[in-house]
Amino acid sequence: MENQLQILLSEEGAEAERVEKLTGYLREELLRLDVDDVTALPGEEVPPGARAADVTQIGALLVSLGGAATALNQVMAVVRDWWGRCRDSRPTLSLTMDGDVLEISEATPEQVAEAFDVFLRRHSAAEA
């Protein structure tokens, strides 16, 4: 099975357009890496006449890591750097790989770095 990392980005009280914009910026950065693909996860269909989409689905990405040995490390570095540049607000991130979930919301940059390192070690050890 192909290595995949699911990223869910959300921001409390944010409009769908803002979440979509933030997700788009992150996706653009991830596409520059040696990964197979970065796609938006399809959400549930919005019923005819409904005006709002599920904001949590707007912020959902699926990163297909492929066979590159350093792909996960690169992705984690980009996500961490991207999150660190979100100075006006700190979006909540949920990263899921093989059923293992890492959630980041209100944390210091040091706490985020440590959590990312632990997540990366767990999945690097599983690949070895």
NULODO-92744 format. One line per field, with one value per atom (N, C-alpha, C, O): residue number from 1; residue in three letters; atom name; x negated, y, z negated. Coordinates in Angstrom, 3 decimals, decimal comma. Example, Ala and Ser with C-alpha at 12.3 -4.5 7.8 and 13.67 -1.06 7.14 Angstrom:
# residues 2
fivo <- (1 / 1 / 1 / 1 / 2 / 2 / 2 / 2)
baba <- (ala / ala / ala / ala / ser / ser / ser / ser)
selo <- (N / CA / C / O / N / CA / C / O)
X <- (-13,190 / -12,300 / -13,200 / -14,236 / -12,850 / -13,670 / -12,900 / -13,409)
Y <- (-5,690 / -4,500 / -3,300 / -3,319 / -2,250 / -1,060 / 0,030 / 1,138)
Z <- (-7,800 / -7,800 / -7,800 / -8,465 / -7,080 / -7,140 / -7,870 / -8,039)
END
This chain:
# residues 128
fivo <- (1 / 1 / 1 / 1 / 2 / 2 / 2 / 2 / 3 / 3 / 3 / 3 / 4 / 4 / 4 / 4 / 5 / 5 / 5 / 5 / 6 / 6 / 6 / 6 / 7 / 7 / 7 / 7 / 8 / 8 / 8 / 8 / 9 / 9 / 9 / 9 / 10 / 10 / 10 / 10 / 11 / 11 / 11 / 11 / 12 / 12 / 12 / 12 / 13 / 13 / 13 / 13 / 14 / 14 / 14 / 14 / 15 / 15 / 15 / 15 / 16 / 16 / 16 / 16 / 17 / 17 / 17 / 17 / 18 / 18 / 18 / 18 / 19 / 19 / 19 / 19 / 20 / 20 / 20 / 20 / 21 / 21 / 21 / 21 / 22 / 22 / 22 / 22 / 23 / 23 / 23 / 23 / 24 / 24 / 24 / 24 / 25 / 25 / 25 / 25 / 26 / 26 / 26 / 26 / 27 / 27 / 27 / 27 / 28 / 28 / 28 / 28 / 29 / 29 / 29 / 29 / 30 / 30 / 30 / 30 / 31 / 31 / 31 / 31 / 32 / 32 / 32 / 32 / 33 / 33 / 33 / 33 / 34 / 34 / 34 / 34 / 35 / 35 / 35 / 35 / 36 / 36 / 36 / 36 / 37 / 37 / 37 / 37 / 38 / 38 / 38 / 38 / 39 / 39 / 39 / 39 / 40 / 40 / 40 / 40 / 41 / 41 / 41 / 41 / 42 / 42 / 42 / 42 / 43 / 43 / 43 / 43 / 44 / 44 / 44 / 44 / 45 / 45 / 45 / 45 / 46 / 46 / 46 / 46 / 47 / 47 / 47 / 47 / 48 / 48 / 48 / 48 / 49 / 49 / 49 / 49 / 50 / 50 / 50 / 50 / 51 / 51 / 51 / 51 / 52 / 52 / 52 / 52 / 53 / 53 / 53 / 53 / 54 / 54 / 54 / 54 / 55 / 55 / 55 / 55 / 56 / 56 / 56 / 56 / 57 / 57 / 57 / 57 / 58 / 58 / 58 / 58 / 59 / 59 / 59 / 59 / 60 / 60 / 60 / 60 / 61 / 61 / 61 / 61 / 62 / 62 / 62 / 62 / 63 / 63 / 63 / 63 / 64 / 64 / 64 / 64 / 65 / 65 / 65 / 65 / 66 / 66 / 66 / 66 / 67 / 67 / 67 / 67 / 68 / 68 / 68 / 68 / 69 / 69 / 69 / 69 / 70 / 70 / 70 / 70 / 71 / 71 / 71 / 71 / 72 / 72 / 72 / 72 / 73 / 73 / 73 / 73 / 74 / 74 / 74 / 74 / 75 / 75 / 75 / 75 / 76 / 76 / 76 / 76 / 77 / 77 / 77 / 77 / 78 / 78 / 78 / 78 / 79 / 79 / 79 / 79 / 80 / 80 / 80 / 80 / 81 / 81 / 81 / 81 / 82 / 82 / 82 / 82 / 83 / 83 / 83 / 83 / 84 / 84 / 84 / 84 / 85 / 85 / 85 / 85 / 86 / 86 / 86 / 86 / 87 / 87 / 87 / 87 / 88 / 88 / 88 / 88 / 89 / 89 / 89 / 89 / 90 / 90 / 90 / 90 / 91 / 91 / 91 / 91 / 92 / 92 / 92 / 92 / 93 / 93 / 93 / 93 / 94 / 94 / 94 / 94 / 95 / 95 / 95 / 95 / 96 / 96 / 96 / 96 / 97 / 97 / 97 / 97 / 98 / 98 / 98 / 98 / 99 / 99 / 99 / 99 / 100 / 100 / 100 / 100 / 101 / 101 / 101 / 101 / 102 / 102 / 102 / 102 / 103 / 103 / 103 / 103 / 104 / 104 / 104 / 104 / 105 / 105 / 105 / 105 / 106 / 106 / 106 / 106 / 107 / 107 / 107 / 107 / 108 / 108 / 108 / 108 / 109 / 109 / 109 / 109 / 110 / 110 / 110 / 110 / 111 / 111 / 111 / 111 / 112 / 112 / 112 / 112 / 113 / 113 / 113 / 113 / 114 / 114 / 114 / 114 / 115 / 115 / 115 / 115 / 116 / 116 / 116 / 116 / 117 / 117 / 117 / 117 / 118 / 118 / 118 / 118 / 119 / 119 / 119 / 119 / 120 / 120 / 120 / 120 / 121 / 121 / 121 / 121 / 122 / 122 / 122 / 122 / 123 / 123 / 123 / 123 / 124 / 124 / 124 / 124 / 125 / 125 / 125 / 125 / 126 / 126 / 126 / 126 / 127 / 127 / 127 / 127 / 128 / 128 / 128 / 128)
baba <- (met / met / met / met / glu / glu / glu / glu / asn / asn / asn / asn / gln / gln / gln / gln / leu / leu / leu / leu / gln / gln / gln / gln / ile / ile / ile / ile / leu / leu / leu / leu / leu / leu / leu / leu / ser / ser / ser / ser / glu / glu / glu / glu / glu / glu / glu / glu / gly / gly / gly / gly / ala / ala / ala / ala / glu / glu / glu / glu / ala / ala / ala / ala / glu / glu / glu / glu / arg / arg / arg / arg / val / val / val / val / glu / glu / glu / glu / lys / lys / lys / lys / leu / leu / leu / leu / thr / thr / thr / thr / gly / gly / gly / gly / tyr / tyr / tyr / tyr / leu / leu / leu / leu / arg / arg / arg / arg / glu / glu / glu / glu / glu / glu / glu / glu / leu / leu / leu / leu / leu / leu / leu / leu / arg / arg / arg / arg / leu / leu / leu / leu / asp / asp / asp / asp / val / val / val / val / asp / asp / asp / asp / asp / asp / asp / asp / val / val / val / val / thr / thr / thr / thr / ala / ala / ala / ala / leu / leu / leu / leu / pro / pro / pro / pro / gly / gly / gly / gly / glu / glu / glu / glu / glu / glu / glu / glu / val / val / val / val / pro / pro / pro / pro / pro / pro / pro / pro / gly / gly / gly / gly / ala / ala / ala / ala / arg / arg / arg / arg / ala / ala / ala / ala / ala / ala / ala / ala / asp / asp / asp / asp / val / val / val / val / thr / thr / thr / thr / gln / gln / gln / gln / ile / ile / ile / ile / gly / gly / gly / gly / ala / ala / ala / ala / leu / leu / leu / leu / leu / leu / leu / leu / val / val / val / val / ser / ser / ser / ser / leu / leu / leu / leu / gly / gly / gly / gly / gly / gly / gly / gly / ala / ala / ala / ala / ala / ala / ala / ala / thr / thr / thr / thr / ala / ala / ala / ala / leu / leu / leu / leu / asn / asn / asn / asn / gln / gln / gln / gln / val / val / val / val / met / met / met / met / ala / ala / ala / ala / val / val / val / val / val / val / val / val / arg / arg / arg / arg / asp / asp / asp / asp / trp / trp / trp / trp / trp / trp / trp / trp / gly / gly / gly / gly / arg / arg / arg / arg / cys / cys / cys / cys / arg / arg / arg / arg / asp / asp / asp / asp / ser / ser / ser / ser / arg / arg / arg / arg / pro / pro / pro / pro / thr / thr / thr / thr / leu / leu / leu / leu / ser / ser / ser / ser / leu / leu / leu / leu / thr / thr / thr / thr / met / met / met / met / asp / asp / asp / asp / gly / gly / gly / gly / asp / asp / asp / asp / val / val / val / val / leu / leu / leu / leu / glu / glu / glu / glu / ile / ile / ile / ile / ser / ser / ser / ser / glu / glu / glu / glu / ala / ala / ala / ala / thr / thr / thr / thr / pro / pro / pro / pro / glu / glu / glu / glu / gln / gln / gln / gln / val / val / val / val / ala / ala / ala / ala / glu / glu / glu / glu / ala / ala / ala / ala / phe / phe / phe / phe / asp / asp / asp / asp / val / val / val / val / phe / phe / phe / phe / leu / leu / leu / leu / arg / arg / arg / arg / arg / arg / arg / arg / his / his / his / his / ser / ser / ser / ser / ala / ala / ala / ala / ala / ala / ala / ala / glu / glu / glu / glu / ala / ala / ala / ala)
selo <- (N / CA / C / O / N / CA / C / O / N / CA / C / O / N / CA / C / O / N / CA / C / O / N / CA / C / O / N / CA / C / O / N / CA / C / O / N / CA / C / O / N / CA / C / O / N / CA / C / O / N / CA / C / O / N / CA / C / O / N / CA / C / O / N / CA / C / O / N / CA / C / O / N / CA / C / O / N / CA / C / O / N / CA / C / O / N / CA / C / O / N / CA / C / O / N / CA / C / O / N / CA / C / O / N / CA / C / O / N / CA / C / O / N / CA / C / O / N / CA / C / O / N / CA / C / O / N / CA / C / O / N / CA / C / O / N / CA / C / O / N / CA / C / O / N / CA / C / O / N / CA / C / O / N / CA / C / O / N / CA / C / O / N / CA / C / O / N / CA / C / O / N / CA / C / O / N / CA / C / O / N / CA / C / O / N / CA / C / O / N / CA / C / O / N / CA / C / O / N / CA / C / O / N / CA / C / O / N / CA / C / O / N / CA / C / O / N / CA / C / O / N / CA / C / O / N / CA / C / O / N / CA / C / O / N / CA / C / O / N / CA / C / O / N / CA / C / O / N / CA / C / O / N / CA / C / O / N / CA / C / O / N / CA / C / O / N / CA / C / O / N / CA / C / O / N / CA / C / O / N / CA / C / O / N / CA / C / O / N / CA / C / O / N / CA / C / O / N / CA / C / O / N / CA / C / O / N / CA / C / O / N / CA / C / O / N / CA / C / O / N / CA / C / O / N / CA / C / O / N / CA / C / O / N / CA / C / O / N / CA / C / O / N / CA / C / O / N / CA / C / O / N / CA / C / O / N / CA / C / O / N / CA / C / O / N / CA / C / O / N / CA / C / O / N / CA / C / O / N / CA / C / O / N / CA / C / O / N / CA / C / O / N / CA / C / O / N / CA / C / O / N / CA / C / O / N / CA / C / O / N / CA / C / O / N / CA / C / O / N / CA / C / O / N / CA / C / O / N / CA / C / O / N / CA / C / O / N / CA / C / O / N / CA / C / O / N / CA / C / O / N / CA / C / O / N / CA / C / O / N / CA / C / O / N / CA / C / O / N / CA / C / O / N / CA / C / O / N / CA / C / O / N / CA / C / O / N / CA / C / O / N / CA / C / O / N / CA / C / O / N / CA / C / O / N / CA / C / O / N / CA / C / O / N / CA / C / O / N / CA / C / O / N / CA / C / O / N / CA / C / O / N / CA / C / O / N / CA / C / O / N / CA / C / O / N / CA / C / O / N / CA / C / O / N / CA / C / O / N / CA / C / O / N / CA / C / O / N / CA / C / O / N / CA / C / O)
X <- (-0,843 / 0,000 / -0,885 / -1,925 / -0,476 / -1,236 / -1,209 / -0,185 / -2,333 / -2,399 / -1,620 / -1,850 / -0,699 / 0,123 / 0,233 / 0,327 / 0,219 / 0,393 / 1,606 / 1,676 / 2,559 / 3,743 / 3,507 / 3,094 / 3,776 / 3,632 / 4,997 / 5,648 / 5,420 / 6,682 / 6,376 / 5,853 / 6,705 / 6,441 / 7,769 / 8,722 / 7,839 / 9,055 / 8,661 / 7,551 / 9,580 / 9,345 / 10,668 / 11,642 / 10,695 / 11,929 / 12,510 / 11,827 / 13,773 / 14,480 / 14,146 / 14,667 / 13,290 / 12,885 / 13,956 / 14,655 / 14,062 / 14,946 / 14,331 / 13,119 / 15,178 / 14,716 / 13,669 / 12,725 / 13,827 / 12,884 / 11,482 / 10,492 / 11,394 / 10,083 / 9,423 / 8,237 / 10,171 / 9,623 / 9,173 / 8,122 / 9,960 / 9,610 / 8,312 / 7,468 / 8,150 / 6,948 / 5,721 / 4,684 / 5,835 / 4,727 / 4,333 / 3,150 / 5,328 / 5,084 / 4,403 / 3,509 / 4,822 / 4,211 / 2,744 / 1,915 / 2,421 / 1,018 / 0,170 / -0,925 / 0,690 / -0,043 / -0,201 / -1,278 / 0,845 / 0,789 / -0,269 / -1,023 / -0,330 / -1,337 / -2,753 / -3,598 / -3,009 / -4,335 / -4,639 / -5,759 / -3,645 / -3,858 / -4,090 / -4,834 / -3,463 / -3,631 / -5,042 / -5,428 / -5,810 / -7,193 / -8,143 / -9,307 / -7,648 / -8,475 / -8,484 / -7,749 / -9,327 / -9,425 / -8,355 / -8,661 / -7,088 / -5,951 / -5,182 / -5,295 / -4,405 / -3,647 / -2,515 / -2,291 / -1,798 / -0,660 / -0,175 / -0,419 / 0,515 / 1,191 / 2,575 / 2,725 / 3,585 / 4,941 / 5,862 / 5,644 / 6,882 / 7,922 / 8,784 / 9,137 / 9,116 / 9,997 / 11,427 / 11,876 / 12,134 / 13,514 / 14,398 / 14,326 / 15,217 / 16,155 / 17,489 / 17,667 / 18,400 / 19,741 / 20,394 / 20,114 / 21,266 / 21,950 / 22,848 / 23,524 / 22,829 / 23,696 / 25,066 / 25,162 / 26,134 / 27,473 / 27,835 / 27,391 / 28,636 / 29,053 / 29,703 / 30,541 / 29,300 / 29,857 / 29,121 / 29,342 / 28,246 / 27,493 / 26,416 / 25,872 / 26,111 / 25,163 / 23,780 / 22,807 / 23,669 / 22,388 / 21,830 / 22,564 / 20,516 / 19,823 / 19,250 / 19,152 / 18,878 / 18,255 / 16,822 / 15,971 / 16,568 / 15,266 / 14,153 / 13,036 / 14,434 / 13,391 / 12,967 / 11,801 / 13,869 / 13,504 / 12,745 / 11,950 / 12,974 / 12,254 / 10,769 / 9,933 / 10,434 / 9,044 / 8,397 / 7,399 / 8,922 / 8,398 / 7,547 / 7,999 / 6,311 / 5,395 / 4,917 / 4,816 / 4,627 / 4,037 / 2,721 / 2,699 / 1,632 / 0,300 / -0,120 / -0,253 / -0,326 / -0,822 / -2,339 / -2,904 / -2,994 / -4,432 / -5,264 / -6,405 / -4,721 / -5,483 / -6,610 / -6,535 / -7,661 / -8,746 / -9,976 / -10,935 / -9,980 / -11,163 / -11,383 / -10,468 / -12,589 / -12,899 / -12,770 / -12,481 / -12,977 / -12,955 / -11,648 / -11,529 / -10,669 / -9,437 / -8,713 / -8,308 / -8,544 / -7,821 / -8,572 / -7,958 / -9,869 / -10,679 / -10,504 / -10,344 / -10,534 / -10,358 / -8,972 / -8,832 / -7,959 / -6,584 / -6,419 / -5,842 / -6,922 / -6,796 / -7,512 / -7,009 / -8,672 / -9,408 / -8,627 / -8,559 / -8,044 / -7,268 / -6,024 / -5,710 / -5,319 / -4,110 / -4,465 / -3,771 / -5,528 / -5,941 / -6,341 / -5,951 / -7,111 / -7,507 / -6,299 / -6,192 / -5,394 / -4,184 / -3,363 / -2,909 / -3,180 / -2,405 / -3,069 / -2,386 / -4,384 / -5,118 / -4,972 / -5,080 / -4,728 / -4,541 / -3,127 / -2,884 / -2,215 / -0,833 / -0,799 / -0,303 / -1,309 / -1,475 / -0,180 / 0,029 / 0,687 / 1,916 / 2,880 / 3,668 / 2,813 / 3,632 / 2,928 / 2,186 / 3,144 / 2,533 / 3,611 / 4,401 / 3,651 / 4,632 / 4,366 / 3,231 / 5,411 / 5,290 / 4,949 / 5,565 / 3,970 / 3,568 / 3,777 / 3,497 / 4,268 / 4,374 / 3,695 / 4,122 / 2,633 / 1,897 / 2,157 / 1,997 / 2,558 / 2,881 / 2,121 / 2,148 / 1,438 / 0,729 / 0,843 / 0,488 / 1,336 / 1,489 / 2,235 / 1,875 / 3,260 / 4,059 / 3,462 / 4,108 / 2,255 / 1,581 / 1,921 / 1,730 / 2,420 / 2,878 / 2,031 / 1,791 / 1,586 / 0,887 / 1,739 / 2,013 / 2,162 / 2,962 / 2,184 / 1,626 / 2,159 / 1,461 / 2,465 / 3,123 / 2,576 / 3,417 / 2,631 / 1,762 / 2,918 / 2,204 / 1,003 / 1,128 / -0,160 / -1,398 / -2,529 / -2,433 / -3,583 / -4,757 / -5,485 / -5,305 / -6,302 / -7,082 / -7,958 / -8,175 / -8,454 / -9,275 / -8,443 / -8,900 / -7,229 / -6,348 / -5,976 / -5,919 / -5,724 / -5,386 / -6,565 / -6,388 / -7,765 / -8,957 / -9,137 / -9,433 / -8,958 / -9,108 / -8,047 / -8,362 / -6,799 / -5,711 / -5,945 / -5,733 / -6,380 / -6,662 / -7,810 / -7,755 / -8,849 / -9,986 / -9,568 / -10,004 / -8,733 / -8,255 / -7,425 / -7,612 / -6,512 / -5,672 / -6,547 / -6,327 / -7,526 / -8,415 / -9,245 / -9,423 / -9,750 / -10,517 / -9,659 / -10,120 / -8,410 / -7,514 / -7,324 / -7,327 / -7,162 / -6,872 / -8,137 / -8,094 / -9,234 / -10,511 / -10,921 / -11,443 / -10,692 / -11,017 / -10,126 / -10,573 / -8,862 / -7,938 / -8,347 / -8,116 / -8,957 / -9,367 / -10,658 / -10,907 / -11,487 / -12,803 / -12,693 / -13,707)
Y <- (-1,181 / 0,000 / 1,240 / 1,272 / 2,233 / 3,470 / 4,243 / 4,287 / 4,847 / 5,673 / 6,956 / 7,684 / 7,219 / 8,417 / 9,113 / 8,474 / 10,432 / 11,270 / 12,147 / 12,880 / 12,065 / 12,922 / 14,133 / 13,998 / 15,319 / 16,564 / 17,231 / 17,428 / 17,573 / 18,280 / 19,599 / 19,626 / 20,676 / 22,013 / 22,658 / 22,595 / 23,275 / 23,997 / 25,209 / 25,292 / 26,138 / 27,345 / 27,760 / 28,019 / 27,821 / 28,113 / 29,452 / 30,476 / 29,429 / 30,637 / 31,158 / 32,198 / 30,460 / 30,929 / 30,628 / 29,618 / 31,524 / 31,313 / 30,250 / 30,034 / 29,600 / 28,557 / 29,085 / 28,373 / 30,325 / 30,902 / 31,019 / 30,782 / 31,380 / 31,501 / 30,133 / 29,990 / 29,139 / 27,788 / 27,281 / 26,653 / 27,552 / 27,135 / 27,816 / 27,176 / 29,082 / 29,818 / 29,262 / 29,029 / 29,047 / 28,489 / 27,106 / 26,799 / 26,287 / 24,937 / 24,997 / 24,201 / 25,928 / 26,092 / 26,474 / 25,957 / 27,378 / 27,767 / 26,573 / 26,356 / 25,805 / 24,636 / 23,616 / 23,043 / 23,388 / 22,427 / 22,835 / 21,991 / 24,126 / 24,608 / 24,297 / 23,870 / 24,507 / 24,220 / 22,728 / 22,328 / 21,906 / 20,456 / 19,893 / 18,927 / 20,489 / 20,007 / 20,230 / 19,613 / 21,089 / 21,337 / 20,229 / 20,193 / 19,344 / 18,280 / 17,047 / 16,966 / 16,091 / 14,821 / 13,860 / 12,831 / 14,227 / 13,381 / 13,052 / 13,760 / 11,985 / 11,600 / 12,580 / 12,937 / 13,016 / 13,910 / 14,494 / 13,943 / 15,619 / 16,238 / 16,607 / 17,491 / 15,927 / 16,149 / 16,560 / 16,219 / 17,291 / 17,639 / 16,401 / 15,714 / 16,126 / 14,996 / 15,406 / 16,465 / 14,595 / 14,964 / 14,929 / 14,004 / 15,936 / 15,995 / 15,412 / 14,950 / 15,446 / 14,986 / 16,000 / 17,196 / 15,511 / 16,412 / 17,359 / 16,978 / 18,619 / 19,620 / 19,487 / 19,488 / 19,370 / 19,221 / 20,421 / 21,539 / 20,192 / 21,299 / 22,409 / 22,153 / 23,638 / 24,786 / 25,137 / 26,213 / 24,252 / 24,555 / 25,572 / 25,579 / 26,430 / 27,498 / 27,226 / 27,841 / 26,352 / 26,173 / 24,780 / 23,794 / 24,730 / 23,452 / 23,156 / 24,048 / 21,927 / 21,533 / 22,077 / 21,625 / 23,039 / 23,698 / 22,701 / 22,872 / 21,665 / 20,690 / 19,931 / 19,551 / 19,698 / 19,009 / 19,921 / 19,441 / 21,223 / 22,167 / 22,128 / 22,284 / 21,925 / 21,916 / 20,547 / 20,352 / 19,595 / 18,229 / 17,942 / 18,120 / 17,495 / 17,128 / 15,698 / 15,221 / 15,025 / 13,699 / 13,757 / 14,031 / 13,498 / 13,526 / 12,087 / 11,275 / 11,784 / 10,465 / 10,561 / 11,212 / 9,904 / 10,055 / 9,304 / 9,685 / 8,254 / 7,488 / 6,721 / 6,370 / 6,457 / 5,623 / 6,370 / 5,742 / 7,693 / 8,457 / 8,289 / 8,493 / 7,920 / 7,654 / 8,890 / 8,775 / 10,065 / 11,294 / 12,064 / 13,157 / 11,525 / 12,266 / 12,680 / 13,835 / 11,769 / 12,107 / 13,185 / 14,119 / 13,065 / 14,064 / 15,441 / 16,441 / 15,491 / 16,752 / 17,338 / 18,534 / 16,496 / 16,957 / 17,512 / 18,583 / 16,790 / 17,253 / 18,581 / 19,442 / 18,762 / 20,027 / 21,177 / 22,264 / 20,947 / 21,999 / 22,351 / 23,528 / 21,347 / 21,609 / 22,383 / 23,334 / 21,987 / 22,675 / 24,123 / 25,033 / 24,341 / 25,703 / 26,545 / 27,711 / 25,945 / 26,654 / 27,074 / 28,215 / 26,142 / 26,432 / 27,558 / 28,429 / 27,539 / 28,566 / 29,952 / 30,956 / 30,011 / 31,315 / 31,867 / 33,021 / 31,096 / 31,550 / 32,337 / 31,838 / 33,530 / 34,311 / 34,961 / 35,084 / 35,378 / 36,056 / 35,108 / 35,523 / 33,848 / 32,828 / 31,498 / 31,312 / 30,605 / 29,282 / 28,277 / 27,874 / 27,868 / 26,857 / 25,550 / 25,245 / 24,807 / 23,481 / 22,513 / 22,539 / 21,665 / 20,657 / 19,277 / 19,031 / 18,395 / 16,994 / 16,212 / 16,258 / 15,494 / 14,680 / 13,216 / 12,799 / 12,437 / 11,031 / 10,168 / 10,399 / 9,158 / 8,188 / 6,821 / 6,646 / 5,863 / 4,486 / 4,436 / 3,655 / 5,252 / 5,262 / 6,056 / 6,217 / 6,548 / 7,354 / 8,822 / 9,322 / 9,507 / 10,886 / 11,824 / 11,571 / 12,912 / 13,989 / 15,233 / 15,669 / 15,811 / 17,032 / 18,168 / 18,038 / 19,282 / 20,485 / 21,630 / 21,875 / 22,323 / 23,527 / 24,621 / 25,242 / 24,860 / 25,902 / 25,278 / 24,609 / 25,510 / 24,951 / 25,904 / 26,705 / 25,799 / 26,606 / 25,984 / 24,799 / 26,763 / 26,182 / 25,012 / 24,063 / 25,078 / 23,991 / 22,722 / 21,624 / 22,870 / 21,717 / 21,099 / 19,877 / 21,954 / 21,464 / 20,700 / 19,614 / 21,258 / 20,594 / 19,221 / 18,246 / 19,143 / 17,866 / 16,862 / 15,698 / 17,302 / 16,405 / 15,895 / 14,716 / 16,782 / 16,373 / 15,371 / 14,395 / 15,601 / 14,690 / 13,298 / 12,294 / 13,232 / 11,945 / 11,230 / 10,035 / 11,948 / 11,380 / 10,843 / 9,738 / 11,625 / 11,230 / 9,994 / 9,093 / 9,954 / 8,778 / 7,511 / 6,444 / 7,640 / 6,464 / 5,907 / 4,692 / 6,784 / 6,315 / 5,988 / 5,197 / 6,577 / 6,199 / 4,816 / 4,025 / 4,515 / 3,195 / 2,129 / 1,006 / 2,472 / 1,499 / 1,168 / 0,052 / 2,132 / 1,900 / 1,101 / 0,418 / 1,183 / 0,513 / -0,982 / -1,679)
Z <- (0,000 / 0,000 / 0,000 / -0,659 / 0,723 / 0,842 / -0,476 / -1,157 / -0,825 / -2,023 / -1,803 / -0,838 / -2,709 / -2,593 / -3,934 / -4,982 / -3,880 / -5,055 / -4,820 / -3,833 / -5,736 / -5,645 / -6,537 / -7,688 / -5,993 / -6,731 / -6,790 / -5,764 / -7,991 / -8,165 / -8,856 / -9,970 / -8,187 / -8,687 / -9,048 / -8,270 / -10,217 / -10,602 / -11,418 / -11,945 / -11,511 / -12,291 / -12,908 / -12,201 / -14,215 / -14,918 / -14,471 / -14,490 / -14,072 / -13,677 / -12,292 / -11,887 / -11,553 / -10,226 / -9,187 / -9,258 / -8,231 / -7,084 / -6,171 / -6,175 / -5,402 / -4,488 / -3,512 / -3,172 / -3,062 / -2,106 / -2,703 / -2,011 / -3,972 / -4,623 / -4,747 / -4,452 / -5,176 / -5,306 / -3,933 / -3,812 / -2,922 / -1,562 / -1,109 / -0,481 / -1,417 / -1,037 / -1,767 / -1,145 / -3,083 / -3,851 / -3,335 / -3,190 / -3,065 / -2,557 / -1,195 / -0,907 / -0,371 / 0,953 / 0,860 / 1,610 / -0,059 / -0,251 / -0,679 / -0,160 / -1,628 / -2,100 / -0,975 / -0,807 / -0,217 / 0,893 / 1,913 / 2,395 / 2,244 / 3,199 / 2,719 / 3,507 / 1,452 / 0,906 / 0,947 / 1,268 / 0,624 / 0,603 / 2,003 / 2,169 / 3,000 / 4,375 / 4,904 / 5,896 / 4,271 / 4,689 / 4,219 / 4,619 / 3,385 / 2,812 / 3,701 / 4,684 / 3,339 / 4,053 / 3,525 / 2,923 / 3,770 / 3,405 / 4,676 / 5,677 / 4,637 / 5,819 / 6,118 / 7,274 / 5,070 / 5,298 / 3,978 / 2,904 / 4,088 / 2,949 / 3,450 / 4,293 / 2,930 / 3,408 / 2,274 / 1,112 / 2,638 / 1,675 / 1,473 / 2,431 / 0,228 / -0,054 / 0,255 / -0,183 / 0,994 / 1,309 / 0,073 / -0,735 / -0,058 / -1,166 / -0,744 / 0,383 / -1,667 / -1,350 / -0,429 / -0,506 / 0,442 / 1,352 / 0,579 / -0,376 / 1,029 / 0,422 / 1,073 / 2,300 / 0,275 / 0,848 / 1,720 / 1,458 / 2,749 / 3,610 / 2,787 / 1,923 / 3,071 / 2,363 / 1,086 / 0,530 / 0,601 / -0,615 / -0,285 / 0,820 / -1,245 / -0,994 / -1,576 / -1,140 / -2,515 / -3,194 / -2,958 / -2,890 / -2,835 / -2,762 / -4,137 / -4,979 / -4,361 / -5,618 / -5,633 / -4,867 / -6,503 / -6,553 / -6,839 / -6,350 / -7,620 / -7,924 / -6,678 / -6,566 / -5,745 / -4,514 / -3,564 / -2,755 / -3,646 / -2,794 / -3,128 / -2,238 / -4,382 / -4,818 / -4,819 / -5,512 / -4,075 / -4,097 / -2,861 / -1,730 / -3,090 / -2,016 / -2,224 / -3,355 / -1,122 / -1,169 / -0,399 / 0,801 / -1,105 / -0,501 / -0,216 / -1,132 / 1,061 / 1,463 / 1,511 / 2,389 / 0,555 / 0,366 / 1,396 / 1,658 / 1,979 / 2,951 / 2,302 / 1,124 / 3,070 / 2,581 / 2,111 / 1,663 / 2,199 / 1,777 / 0,276 / -0,522 / -0,091 / -1,499 / -2,372 / -3,563 / -1,805 / -2,599 / -2,475 / -3,028 / -1,767 / -1,501 / -2,779 / -2,903 / -3,725 / -4,951 / -5,727 / -6,243 / -5,809 / -6,498 / -5,852 / -6,552 / -4,532 / -3,807 / -4,058 / -4,314 / -3,985 / -4,201 / -5,604 / -5,790 / -6,586 / -7,970 / -8,181 / -8,904 / -7,564 / -7,692 / -7,069 / -7,643 / -5,908 / -5,242 / -6,052 / -6,224 / -6,546 / -7,344 / -8,611 / -8,971 / -9,281 / -10,511 / -10,218 / -10,950 / -9,161 / -8,789 / -8,398 / -8,781 / -7,634 / -7,213 / -8,434 / -8,528 / -9,362 / -10,579 / -11,368 / -11,908 / -11,433 / -12,154 / -11,548 / -12,253 / -10,246 / -9,585 / -9,739 / -9,385 / -10,245 / -10,465 / -11,772 / -12,782 / -11,760 / -12,984 / -13,475 / -14,682 / -12,552 / -12,982 / -13,678 / -14,529 / -13,315 / -13,982 / -13,804 / -12,840 / -14,692 / -14,603 / -14,236 / -15,090 / -12,973 / -12,597 / -13,343 / -13,708 / -13,553 / -14,133 / -13,010 / -11,945 / -13,256 / -12,280 / -12,867 / -14,040 / -12,043 / -12,401 / -11,287 / -10,133 / -11,640 / -10,684 / -11,022 / -12,169 / -10,017 / -10,238 / -9,243 / -8,034 / -9,797 / -8,953 / -9,603 / -10,768 / -8,852 / -9,356 / -10,687 / -11,568 / -10,840 / -12,053 / -13,206 / -14,242 / -13,046 / -14,065 / -13,812 / -12,704 / -14,830 / -14,670 / -15,522 / -16,702 / -14,900 / -15,590 / -15,434 / -14,316 / -16,561 / -16,519 / -17,150 / -18,240 / -16,440 / -16,896 / -16,878 / -15,867 / -17,994 / -18,002 / -18,696 / -18,085 / -19,934 / -20,653 / -21,342 / -22,368 / -20,757 / -21,286 / -20,941 / -20,011 / -21,702 / -21,398 / -20,213 / -19,932 / -19,517 / -18,418 / -18,883 / -18,130 / -20,103 / -20,630 / -20,822 / -20,505 / -21,338 / -21,527 / -20,180 / -20,040 / -19,196 / -17,855 / -17,268 / -16,717 / -17,381 / -16,847 / -17,486 / -16,795 / -18,801 / -19,499 / -19,054 / -18,809 / -18,949 / -18,532 / -17,103 / -16,823 / -16,206 / -14,830 / -14,793 / -14,045 / -15,595 / -15,631 / -16,109 / -15,545 / -17,136 / -17,654 / -16,590 / -16,359 / -15,944 / -14,887 / -13,757 / -13,259 / -13,364 / -12,275 / -12,649 / -11,828 / -13,885 / -14,339 / -14,328 / -13,925 / -14,775 / -14,790 / -13,390 / -13,196 / -12,421 / -11,064 / -10,276 / -9,333 / -10,648 / -10,027 / -10,494 / -9,709 / -11,758 / -12,309 / -11,683 / -11,449 / -11,407 / -10,807 / -9,381 / -8,916 / -8,671 / -7,288 / -7,208 / -6,215 / -8,257 / -8,222 / -8,343 / -8,330)
END
